[in-house]
């Protein structure tokens, strides 16, 4: 099986699935702790992806390349 890097959307979907399981009233404490721990790991990965792309989303493309947006 190929070991491919997950996308931001993949991590977010997995995080949403964990949240749904945690909202289940019949979940055991052990399962809830495992889900919470996995959720924290996934949220950290999402944050890392957002941080890595901050320059791109806070910049605009010009003829001379990327330029940071100025506070107007």
Residue frames as a rotation matrix with the C-alpha (Angstrom) as fourth column:
UNK 1
0.573 0.819 0.000 0.00
0.819 -0.573 0.000 0.00
0.000 0.000 -1.000 0.00
UNK 2
-0.116 -0.603 0.789 1.26
0.574 -0.689 -0.442 3.44
0.810 0.402 0.426 -0.92
UNK 3
-0.027 0.018 -0.999 2.15
0.952 -0.304 -0.031 5.76
-0.305 -0.952 -0.009 1.98
UNK 4
-0.235 -0.013 0.972 0.80
0.631 -0.762 0.143 9.09
0.739 0.647 0.188 0.72
UNK 5
-0.963 -0.143 -0.227 0.61
0.264 -0.664 -0.699 12.31
-0.051 -0.734 0.678 2.67
UNK 6
-0.065 0.995 -0.069 -2.89
0.988 0.055 -0.147 13.24
-0.142 -0.078 -0.987 3.77
UNK 7
-0.431 0.023 0.902 -4.35
0.401 -0.890 0.215 16.59
0.808 0.454 0.375 2.78
UNK 8
-0.945 0.153 0.289 -5.75
-0.317 -0.643 -0.697 19.25
0.079 -0.750 0.656 5.08
UNK 9
-0.090 0.988 -0.129 -9.24
-0.921 -0.034 0.387 18.14
0.378 0.153 0.913 4.04
UNK 10
0.040 0.023 -0.999 -8.41
0.031 0.999 0.024 14.51
0.999 -0.032 0.040 4.91
UNK 11
-0.841 -0.413 -0.350 -7.29
0.367 0.040 -0.929 15.52
0.398 -0.910 0.118 8.41
UNK 12
-0.760 0.603 0.245 -10.39
-0.650 -0.709 -0.272 17.68
0.010 -0.365 0.931 8.86
UNK 13
0.112 0.812 -0.573 -12.72
-0.668 0.489 0.562 14.87
0.736 0.319 0.597 7.76
UNK 14
-0.206 -0.270 -0.941 -11.05
0.402 0.853 -0.333 12.46
0.892 -0.447 -0.067 10.17
UNK 15
-0.988 -0.155 0.017 -11.35
0.063 -0.497 -0.865 15.05
0.143 -0.854 0.501 12.94
UNK 16
-0.379 0.922 0.077 -15.07
-0.894 -0.386 0.230 15.47
0.241 0.018 0.970 12.21
UNK 17
0.165 0.409 -0.898 -15.56
-0.216 0.903 0.371 11.69
0.962 0.133 0.238 12.35
UNK 18
-0.641 -0.456 -0.618 -13.86
0.512 0.347 -0.786 11.54
0.573 -0.820 0.011 15.75
UNK 19
-0.899 0.342 0.274 -16.06
-0.435 -0.772 -0.463 14.37
0.053 -0.535 0.843 16.99
UNK 20
0.004 0.946 -0.325 -19.19
-0.768 0.211 0.605 12.46
0.641 0.247 0.727 15.96
UNK 21
0.003 -0.079 -0.997 -17.97
0.318 0.945 -0.074 9.41
0.948 -0.317 0.028 17.89
UNK 22
-0.885 -0.410 -0.220 -17.20
0.342 -0.252 -0.905 11.54
0.315 -0.877 0.363 20.95
UNK 23
-0.634 0.719 0.284 -20.72
-0.740 -0.671 0.049 12.96
0.226 -0.179 0.958 20.88
UNK 24
-0.006 0.598 -0.802 -22.14
-0.157 0.791 0.591 9.43
0.988 0.129 0.089 21.19
UNK 25
0.277 0.210 0.938 -23.46
-0.908 -0.261 0.327 8.93
0.313 -0.942 0.118 24.72
UNK 26
0.976 0.159 0.146 -22.61
-0.197 0.933 0.301 5.22
-0.088 -0.323 0.942 24.66
UNK 27
0.417 -0.894 -0.161 -18.86
-0.163 0.101 -0.981 5.71
0.894 0.436 -0.103 24.12
UNK 28
0.677 -0.261 -0.688 -16.59
0.713 0.461 0.528 4.24
0.180 -0.848 0.498 26.78
UNK 29
0.853 -0.416 -0.314 -14.15
-0.162 -0.784 0.600 6.42
-0.496 -0.461 -0.736 28.69
UNK 30
-0.042 -0.920 0.390 -11.22
0.291 0.362 0.885 4.57
-0.956 0.151 0.253 27.11
UNK 31
-0.003 0.124 0.992 -12.58
0.997 0.072 -0.006 5.16
-0.072 0.990 -0.124 23.59
UNK 32
0.911 0.396 0.110 -13.27
0.400 -0.916 -0.012 8.81
0.096 0.055 -0.994 24.42
UNK 33
0.553 -0.784 -0.283 -9.71
-0.151 -0.428 0.891 9.38
-0.819 -0.450 -0.355 25.66
UNK 34
-0.281 -0.640 0.715 -8.27
0.629 0.440 0.641 7.68
-0.725 0.630 0.279 22.56
UNK 35
0.315 0.504 0.804 -10.51
0.937 -0.300 -0.179 9.78
0.151 0.810 -0.567 20.32
UNK 36
0.968 0.027 -0.250 -9.60
0.108 -0.942 0.317 12.97
-0.227 -0.334 -0.915 22.15
UNK 37
0.177 -0.984 -0.025 -5.88
0.041 -0.018 0.999 12.19
-0.983 -0.178 0.037 21.88
UNK 38
-0.303 -0.217 0.928 -6.16
0.877 0.318 0.360 11.43
-0.373 0.923 0.094 18.16
UNK 39
0.657 0.650 0.382 -8.21
0.740 -0.652 -0.163 14.60
0.143 0.391 -0.909 17.70
UNK 40
0.741 -0.477 -0.473 -5.49
-0.076 -0.759 0.647 16.70
-0.667 -0.444 -0.598 19.32
UNK 41
-0.282 -0.875 0.393 -2.89
0.350 0.287 0.891 15.14
-0.893 0.389 0.226 17.00
UNK 42
-0.068 0.343 0.937 -5.06
0.997 0.057 0.052 15.84
-0.036 0.938 -0.345 13.95
UNK 43
0.903 0.424 -0.067 -5.73
0.425 -0.905 0.000 19.44
-0.060 -0.028 -0.998 14.99
UNK 44
0.310 -0.880 -0.360 -1.96
-0.049 -0.393 0.918 19.97
-0.950 -0.267 -0.165 15.39
UNK 45
-0.453 -0.453 0.768 -1.41
0.695 0.360 0.622 18.65
-0.558 0.816 0.152 11.85
UNK 46
0.428 0.686 0.588 -4.11
0.892 -0.427 -0.150 20.99
0.148 0.589 -0.795 10.53
UNK 47
0.877 -0.138 -0.460 -2.46
0.087 -0.896 0.435 23.91
-0.472 -0.421 -0.774 12.32
UNK 48
-0.109 -0.991 0.079 0.95
0.189 0.057 0.980 22.97
-0.976 0.122 0.181 10.89
UNK 49
-0.255 0.094 0.962 -0.48
0.955 0.178 0.236 22.89
-0.149 0.980 -0.135 7.37
UNK 50
0.782 0.596 0.182 -2.13
0.612 -0.790 -0.043 26.29
0.119 0.145 -0.982 7.86
UNK 51
0.624 -0.628 -0.465 1.08
-0.026 -0.612 0.791 27.76
-0.781 -0.481 -0.398 9.27
UNK 52
-0.325 -0.795 0.512 3.10
0.500 0.315 0.807 26.38
-0.803 0.519 0.295 6.36
UNK 53
-0.265 0.319 0.910 0.73
0.945 -0.100 0.311 28.08
0.191 0.942 -0.275 3.93
UNK 54
0.311 0.406 -0.859 0.35
0.679 -0.727 -0.098 31.39
-0.665 -0.553 -0.502 5.76
UNK 55
-0.555 -0.590 -0.586 2.57
0.021 -0.714 0.699 33.29
-0.832 0.376 0.409 3.33
UNK 56
-0.890 0.229 0.393 0.56
0.441 0.218 0.871 32.10
0.114 0.949 -0.296 0.37
UNK 57
0.006 1.000 0.007 -2.81
0.948 -0.008 0.319 33.08
0.319 0.005 -0.948 1.85
UNK 58
0.494 0.140 -0.858 -1.57
0.555 -0.810 0.187 36.44
-0.669 -0.569 -0.478 3.15
UNK 59
-0.570 -0.717 -0.402 0.08
0.026 -0.505 0.863 37.44
-0.821 0.481 0.307 -0.11
UNK 60
0.679 0.726 -0.106 -1.12
-0.081 -0.069 -0.994 38.40
-0.730 0.684 0.012 -3.55
UNK 61
0.020 -0.649 0.761 0.40
0.838 0.426 0.342 37.52
-0.546 0.630 0.552 -6.88
UNK 62
0.627 0.065 -0.777 1.81
-0.272 -0.915 -0.297 40.40
-0.730 0.398 -0.556 -8.88
UNK 63
0.917 -0.332 -0.223 3.97
-0.186 0.138 -0.973 40.60
0.353 0.933 0.065 -11.99
UNK 64
0.016 -0.976 0.218 7.01
-0.741 -0.158 -0.653 40.67
0.672 -0.151 -0.725 -9.72
UNK 65
-0.645 -0.215 -0.733 5.89
0.166 0.897 -0.410 37.66
0.746 -0.386 -0.543 -7.64
UNK 66
0.229 0.736 -0.637 4.18
0.826 0.200 0.528 37.29
0.516 -0.646 -0.562 -4.28
UNK 67
-0.623 -0.315 0.716 3.66
-0.064 -0.892 -0.447 40.51
0.780 -0.325 0.536 -2.32
UNK 68
-0.719 0.344 -0.604 2.41
0.693 0.293 -0.659 40.63
-0.050 -0.892 -0.449 1.26
UNK 69
0.225 0.862 0.455 -0.96
0.671 -0.476 0.569 42.31
0.707 0.177 -0.685 1.76
UNK 70
-0.865 -0.437 0.246 -0.70
0.166 -0.713 -0.682 45.63
0.473 -0.549 0.689 3.53
UNK 71
-0.291 0.777 -0.559 -3.17
0.891 0.007 -0.454 46.57
-0.349 -0.630 -0.694 6.27
UNK 72
-0.560 0.142 0.816 -5.32
0.523 -0.704 0.481 49.19
0.643 0.696 0.321 4.67
